[in-house]
Amino acid sequence: MYKDLFKLLDRIPYFTLEAVRQLIGDVALSPASINTALYRWVKQGRIIKLKKGMYMTRSFYERYRADENFSALVSAILIPQSYLSLEFILQKHGILSDITYPVTAITFKQTRVFENTIGTFSYRNIKSALYTGFEITNYLGISIARASLAKALFDYLYLRPWQGGGSDDLADDLRLNLSGISLQDRHDFECFVELSNSPKMKKVLQSFRRNAWQL
């Protein structure tokens, strides 16, 4: 029975206890019995626990782990109402130094961090009015939202403490490589600052204009 079950589970990105119960088709099977089986399969390495009550088969993981979108897929599975942003996006654009960061995302839900055998997935909270500036794509049947470069930079600085003291050149202080950012991205960043109506972000923008974005 379980051999056929794994053939089905290997086709989908993730599954839950209830999904296993439905696939088995035995309504008399108790959740406790399924939980025991899931615990045993995790110990055996046949499945990976993504978070409480959510799993992925080892076979699925091995098949797709090298794909560029795989970590983004897992992030979207863990908290569907989220979009990739912050360090994860900035590093891909060469804005940050070449350091390994956790997968970072924004959500309007509470701040969370998930650690599993695949990696560390960090979620920061932002108010609903600023929950924008991302595009959605589909990968293996899962919707993945990614912030634009301008929004990822805005989120990174908006959620970072800064009072405007010290050096006037914030980009230099934070070692941000902003020289290659396009005029469109600069304009979009300015729009997000205006949307936020944040005094701090207005100071950030002024610093960028005086230093990093001088023409």
C-alpha positions, -999 to 999 in steps of 0.1 A, spaced: 0 0 0 27 25 10 47 17 -22 18 30 -43 14 59 -19 50 71 -24 46 70 -61 18 95 -58 35 117 -32 67 118 -53 47 137 -80 37 167 -58 59 194 -41 45 188 -6 18 170 13 1 170 47 -13 144 71 -48 148 56 -34 144 21 -19 110 31 -51 99 47 -71 108 15 -46 90 -8 -47 59 14 -85 60 12 -90 44 46 -113 67 66 -109 44 96 -72 51 98 -65 74 127 -44 105 125 -22 91 153 -14 61 130 -5 84 101 16 106 124 35 75 135 41 65 99 53 101 90 76 102 120 91 69 110 96 80 73 113 111 85 137 91 106 143 68 76 151 97 54 122 89 30 105 122 36 116 157 47 97 177 73 93 212 60 74 224 91 49 210 115 24 190 95 40 196 61 63 173 42 82 166 10 94 133 -3 132 128 -5 128 117 -41 111 149 -50 138 169 -32 166 151 -50 150 155 -83 146 193 -81 170 205 -55 195 218 -81 169 239 -99 173 277 -96 137 280 -84 137 253 -58 145 273 -26 119 299 -38 94 270 -42 99 259 -6 96 295 7 62 298 -11 51 265 3 60 274 39 40 307 38 19 311 7 10 347 15 46 359 11 70 372 -15 107 368 -18 126 400 -10 154 415 11 188 399 10 177 369 -11 167 392 -40 195 419 -35 222 392 -35 210 379 -68 213 414 -83 248 419 -69 237 446 -45 252 428 -14 286 413 -9 290 376 -18 278 360 14 254 331 19 221 344 33 190 325 44 160 326 20 143 359 30 107 369 23 81 394 33 46 386 47 18 406 62 15 378 88 38 375 118 76 373 116 87 337 114 118 316 108 117 280 97 148 258 98 147 224 81 171 201 63 167 221 32 178 254 47 167 285 67 137 305 56 131 339 72 99 359 69 96 396 80 63 414 86 53 445 67 21 465 69 -5 457 43 -2 490 25 34 481 16 26 446 6 32 453 -31 60 455 -57 63 419 -66 56 396 -96 41 361 -95 53 332 -115 44 295 -114 68 267 -108 57 230 -105 22 242 -98 31 266 -69 28 303 -72 60 321 -64 61 359 -57 93 378 -61 100 415 -53 114 438 -79 149 450 -72 136 484 -62 111 468 -37 136 444 -23 160 474 -16 131 494 -1 121 464 22 157 459 32 161 495 43 126 500 56 130 471 81 165 481 91 171 504 120 187 537 110 183 572 125 203 591 100 233 597 122 269 590 114 281 591 79 260 608 53 267 581 27 244 553 38 251 531 8 288 532 15 282 525 52 261 494 44 284 484 15 256 485 -10 266 484 -47 240 508 -61 259 523 -90 244 498 -115 208 504 -106 188 516 -136 169 549 -137 136 529 -137 146 511 -105 156 544 -89 122 558 -98 104 528 -85 123 530 -52 113 567 -49 76 557 -55 78 531 -26 94 558 -4 65 581 -12 40 554 -6 54 546 28 54 582 40 83 573 63 106 601 75 134 576 78 130 564 42 129 600 30 163 605 47 176 573 30 165 586 -4 181 619 2 214 601 11 212 580 -21 206 611 -42 235 630 -27 259 601 -30 252 568 -46 230 581 -74 248 612 -85 247 614 -123 
